[in-house]
Amino acid sequence: LTLLALNEEQTSLTTWYAPDGTPLGNPVTSAYLVNPRELRTPRYTVASVSAEKALWWNFFGRVDLTSRQGRGGFAFDQFAVSPGLNQYTANNSRQTDYKAAEFALRRTFRAKYQWFASYRRSHGTSNAAVQYTIENPLLTPQSGGPPPWDAPHRIVMWGWAPINRNWFPGPLRSIVGSTDFQMLGEYHTGFPFSAT
């Protein structure tokens, strides 16, 4: 919807300035055109297979393989109509390919406490990786590359365990009660973290 709503946005004017503050030429107007009648529904195919097996010492291992292909996705292509006008037209030119392999280990102890760790190796590509917005108009043609959400290496760990009340002095034991220790950790390459 964000892509389709650009047609209803204002136009953007971009002006370049010399180091002394004088304008370098006339402003360039960026306009986004969307004709819904010319757009078709994108097609995506997903194939995945998963296997899980009990391992030694009450561990469970899992392997997931995923392949996702998209054809006819929405994208904008740039057309320089004139030196003062950049026109971006929506079409169905986006193609995406994504492949991933994930390896995970899980263990449950005391019938309710768990520990989990996984590593995912993935590779995503798109022929339309440039994301145009009205706030940050990119005066460049559409080009390929990784999608903005691609994380080639991703490690996720989580778990929880009981806290032993006997680890604390007598007065604190009633405060601790039946408290659990919980942890969550994630590391990935690719896009930056936006929240902590």
HELIX and SHEET records of a PDB file:
HELIX    1   1 THR A    2  ALA A    5  1                                   4    
HELIX    2   2 LEU A    6  GLU A    8  5                                   3    
HELIX    3   3 PRO A   36  GLU A   38  5                                   3    
HELIX    4   4 TRP A   56  ASN A   58  5                                   3    
HELIX    5   5 ARG A  165  TRP A  167  5                                   3    
HELIX    6   6 GLY A  170  VAL A  176  1                                   7    
SHEET    1   A 5 SER A  12  THR A  14  0                                        
SHEET    2   A 5 VAL A  28  LEU A  33 -1                                        
SHEET    3   A 5 LEU A  85  PHE A 109  1                                        
SHEET    4   A 5 PHE A  59  SER A  82 -1                                        
SHEET    5   A 5 ARG A  43  ALA A  54 -1                                        
SHEET    1   B 6 SER A  12  THR A  14  0                                        
SHEET    2   B 6 VAL A  28  LEU A  33 -1                                        
SHEET    3   B 6 LEU A  85  PHE A 109  1                                        
SHEET    4   B 6 TYR A 113  SER A 126 -1                                        
SHEET    5   B 6 HIS A 153  PRO A 162 -1                                        
SHEET    6   B 6 ASP A 180  HIS A 188 -1                                        
END                                                                             
